[in-house]
């Protein structure tokens, strides 16, 4: 029971939190108690002074000791910047001249670019083949610019990437029929080589001074040796005298095929399309893959045994 001396205090309503409905520790501020905030005050607080872009003559003198030299090369701080500089220069040239007229890829001048090993010796860096491939692709694109509008400075920039001797610029010596009616053709296959002399005749074939039957025991090799004459129906119209060396019987027979086709094209150039369809004109670059250490053959691995 309350005493008669006790005072009755006015009850103060403590608000609740609108999120968790928990009685707050202290009453919230009323809206009238907050400090007024205006945009003009905030702008005056964060705005920077205006910049005067007029040239100033009262600047302090430059301290040479604390000055920093800006490197001319973007890749100056790399270990060996030669390759990076070359790549960046070519990319800049491509952006500069990419709007010039170009020719078809097959009509552009044939240029032999340096191999990746030759380029490594040139710059003295262990450049990866994939990285150097980017350089070659840019060079091929720049080489497609029309020769009439090719800038002279671009030619000088591309010169360091060209081989010292361009094999495409070497004119091939044409084969002719000599005074005895002979046409010579040289063919190669694997490690075998054959030098074939073709003269008009009755269809005799001599290989190293012996008949073709004594040199090649397999029927397939005999047919391969004179396949160029069979494909064009000229077996009984020419005599073949050949010198073969190196390799085995299969390689020598296929070398004879290429040599006979070349000699036949000297006598009758119009037979080239027929010989190409028969597969007698293209040199076969396939060779036996070498054996690797730790393997039984080129790729065959020994049987794996757990224990």
Residue pairs with C-beta under 8 A, 6 or more apart in sequence:
12 27
14 23
14 24
14 27
15 24
15 27
15 28
16 22
16 23
16 24
17 23
17 24
71 77
73 81
73 85
74 84
74 85
74 88
75 81
75 84
75 85
75 88
78 84
80 123
80 124
80 125
82 123
82 124
82 125
83 123
83 125
83 127
83 131
86 123
86 135
87 131
87 134
87 135
87 138
89 157
90 135
90 138
90 139
90 142
90 157
91 138
93 142
93 154
93 157
94 138
94 141
94 142
97 142
97 145
97 151
97 154
100 145
100 146
100 149
101 145
101 146
101 149
102 144
102 145
102 146
103 144
103 145
103 146
103 147
104 144
105 140
105 144
108 140
108 143
108 144
109 143
109 147
110 166
110 168
111 139
111 143
111 162
111 166
111 168
112 162
112 163
112 165
112 166
112 167
112 168
113 136
113 139
113 161
113 162
113 163
114 122
114 161
114 162
114 163
116 127
116 129
116 132
118 163
119 127
119 132
119 135
119 161
120 126
120 127
122 160
135 161
136 161
139 158
139 161
142 154
142 158
143 158
145 154
175 183
175 184
175 185
175 262
175 263
175 266
176 183
176 266
177 183
177 266
177 267
180 199
181 199
181 200
182 197
182 198
182 199
183 197
183 198
183 199
183 263
183 264
183 266
183 267
184 195
184 196
184 197
184 198
184 263
184 266
185 195
185 196
185 198
185 258
185 259
185 260
185 261
185 262
185 263
185 264
185 265
185 266
186 193
186 194
186 195
186 196
186 259
186 262
187 193
187 194
187 196
187 254
187 255
187 256
187 257
187 258
187 259
187 260
187 261
187 262
187 283
188 194
188 255
188 258
188 283
189 247
189 251
189 252
189 254
189 255
189 257
189 258
189 283
189 284
190 247
190 248
190 250
190 251
190 254
190 286
190 287
190 288
191 246
191 247
191 251
191 287
192 244
192 245
192 246
192 247
192 248
192 251
192 252
192 254
192 255
193 244
193 245
193 246
193 255
194 242
194 243
194 244
194 245
194 252
194 255
194 256
194 258
194 259
195 242
195 243
195 244
195 259
196 240
196 241
196 242
196 256
196 259
196 260
196 262
196 263
197 240
197 241
197 242
197 263
198 238
198 239
198 240
198 260
198 263
198 264
198 266
198 267
199 238
199 239
199 241
200 237
200 238
200 239
200 267
201 237
201 238
201 239
202 236
202 239
203 235
203 236
203 237
203 238
203 239
204 239
204 240
205 211
205 212
205 225
205 226
205 239
205 240
205 242
206 212
206 240
206 241
206 242
207 215
207 216
207 225
207 242
207 243
207 244
207 256
208 215
208 242
208 243
208 244
212 222
212 225
212 226
213 222
215 244
215 249
215 252
216 222
216 225
216 249
216 252
216 253
217 249
218 249
220 253
221 249
221 250
221 252
221 253
222 253
223 230
224 250
224 253
224 254
224 256
224 257
225 242
225 253
225 256
225 257
225 260
226 235
226 240
226 256
226 260
227 257
227 260
227 278
227 280
228 257
228 260
228 261
228 264
228 275
228 278
228 280
229 235
229 237
229 238
229 240
229 260
229 264
231 274
231 275
231 277
231 278
231 280
232 264
232 268
232 271
232 274
232 275
232 278
234 264
234 268
238 264
238 267
240 260
242 256
242 259
242 260
244 252
244 255
244 256
245 252
246 252
247 255
254 284
257 280
258 280
258 281
258 283
258 284
260 280
261 275
261 280
261 281
264 271
264 275
265 271
265 272
265 275
265 281
272 281
275 281
276 282
288 298
289 298
289 299
290 298
291 297
291 298
292 298
292 299
294 301
295 301
295 302
296 302
